[in-house]
Every structure is written in C-alpha cells, then in structure tokens.
Amino acid sequence: MIISTTELSMAEAVEYVDKKDEQGAKAIAFIKKFTDTDVKNAKDMRKKLRELNMIKLNEQNITKIIDMLPENAEEINKILLSANLDEDETKKIIDIVKQFK
C-alpha cells in the first residue's frame, strides 16, 4: 500500500536503493551516468529553491532543476515550459544552481 509520494531527484533516489543488492548496485551505476550531483547537494539545492517561495516553482519543477542543472535562462525555460518565469525569477534559480555545480 502506498502511504505517500514524494518527488525525488536522481541523486536523492540513490538513498533508497539497496546498495548491497546486485540490482541496487546496477541501479546506482545507471543513475550515476546521468547525474554528478550527490545526495547532500541535491537536498541542499532543493531546500534553497523552496526558500525562494515562488508560487510557480512546485516540487516537480524543483526536481527537474536538480536533475538537469540548467545553466542559463533558455535552458530553464525549456525545462519549465508551463511555469512562465520572469527574468528575476530565472536569475534567482540560476544563481542557486551555480552554487552547486
């Protein structure tokens, strides 16, 4: 039975994989191919993005940002098509992402 669901970035998902299991080790190796972010940085970035208190920035959008680590406004707008962020909001997000690269 599912009790609750939570958005997780790829880096955060590694915490929930059984590292002792062969399948878990394969899953972690697969995830590491797509992200260089570690769990601590992913959690810290999620916290800072939440602290922006942007109504347009929901948990799903934050997860996408952590996974993709956009470097400029164009990349953010491609990732967050429906968010329709203004220039100031985009700059704040980019500044946070740069802290964790």
Phi and psi in degrees as a GROMACS rama.xvg file:
@    title "Ramachandran Plot"
@    xaxis  label "Phi"
@    yaxis  label "Psi"
@TYPE xy
-85.7055  123.293  ILE-2
-90.8627  -43.0824  ILE-3
-157.489  164.083  SER-4
-124.044  148.397  THR-5
-140.174  136.512  THR-6
-69.4667  131.093  GLU-7
-130.014  139.343  LEU-8
-77.4598  168.754  SER-9
-59.3685  -41.8992  MET-10
-62.8397  -40.4198  ALA-11
-70.9113  -30.597  GLU-12
-64.5664  -27.6006  ALA-13
-57.595  -32.0997  VAL-14
-59.8007  -28.6514  GLU-15
-97.609  2.50116  TYR-16
-93.946  135.434  VAL-17
-72.5974  107.671  ASP-18
-72.9914  -20.7152  LYS-19
-80.8369  -22.9023  LYS-20
-80.8986  142.98  ASP-21
-61.8168  -41.5633  GLU-22
-65.0651  -37.8869  GLN-23
-63.7015  -41.5243  GLY-24
-63.5511  -38.9567  ALA-25
-66.481  -39.7397  LYS-26
-63.8556  -42.7363  ALA-27
-64.6499  -43.0224  ILE-28
-60.8413  -39.2719  ALA-29
-64.9468  -46.4632  PHE-30
-61.6901  -41.3408  ILE-31
-63.0141  -21.8692  LYS-32
-67.9095  -24.0589  LYS-33
-108.755  -9.27125  PHE-34
-145.37  139.935  THR-35
-102.994  -5.23506  ASP-36
-75.5027  136.581  THR-37
-92.7951  170.617  ASP-38
-59.5454  -44.9792  VAL-39
-61.35  -46.8339  LYS-40
-64.1987  -38.9957  ASN-41
-62.4282  -44.6011  ALA-42
-66.2638  -41.56  LYS-43
-64.4172  -41.0153  ASP-44
-65.3435  -42.6287  MET-45
-58.1151  -43.9514  ARG-46
-61.4241  -46.0188  LYS-47
-66.6646  -38.1528  LYS-48
-67.0824  -38.1677  LEU-49
-63.3373  -38.6868  ARG-50
-64.9643  -15.4864  GLU-51
-67.2524  -21.1257  LEU-52
53.1154  42.843  ASN-53
-88.2297  124.042  MET-54
-61.5053  -34.3883  ILE-55
-73.8263  -13.5193  LYS-56
-104.124  94.0914  LEU-57
-91.7494  177.794  ASN-58
-61.0085  -37.14  GLU-59
-64.7961  -42.5531  GLN-60
-64.497  -40.9089  ASN-61
-62.0088  -42.3985  ILE-62
-61.543  -42.3616  THR-63
-61.2999  -41.4072  LYS-64
-62.7823  -44.9403  ILE-65
-63.4086  -41.2611  ILE-66
-71.1129  -38.0624  ASP-67
-94.8674  -23.7518  MET-68
46.591  63.5256  LEU-69
-63.4635  143.771  PRO-70
-103.386  -13.9732  GLU-71
-149.996  173.572  ASN-72
-61.3435  -38.0013  ALA-73
-61.5125  -44.4685  GLU-74
-65.5721  -40.5874  GLU-75
-62.5966  -44.1565  ILE-76
-65.5874  -31.1377  ASN-77
-70.7613  -38.8753  LYS-78
-72.8746  -41.8406  ILE-79
-110.197  60.6949  LEU-80
-54.689  -45.1212  LEU-81
-81.5048  -12.0782  SER-82
-73.2866  -32.1721  ALA-83
53.4461  58.7517  ASN-84
-77.9167  146.801  LEU-85
-86.8485  176.753  ASP-86
-61.0504  -42.4501  GLU-87
-64.9275  -43.8406  ASP-88
-63.2769  -42.3263  GLU-89
-62.138  -42.9904  THR-90
-62.4459  -41.2217  LYS-91
-61.8641  -41.2119  LYS-92
-65.5242  -45.268  ILE-93
-60.4495  -41.8612  ILE-94
-60.5625  -39.793  ASP-95
-68.4461  -45.0036  ILE-96
-60.444  -40.4467  VAL-97
-61.4367  -30.5751  LYS-98
-64.7615  -23.6528  GLN-99
-110.895  7.70249  PHE-100
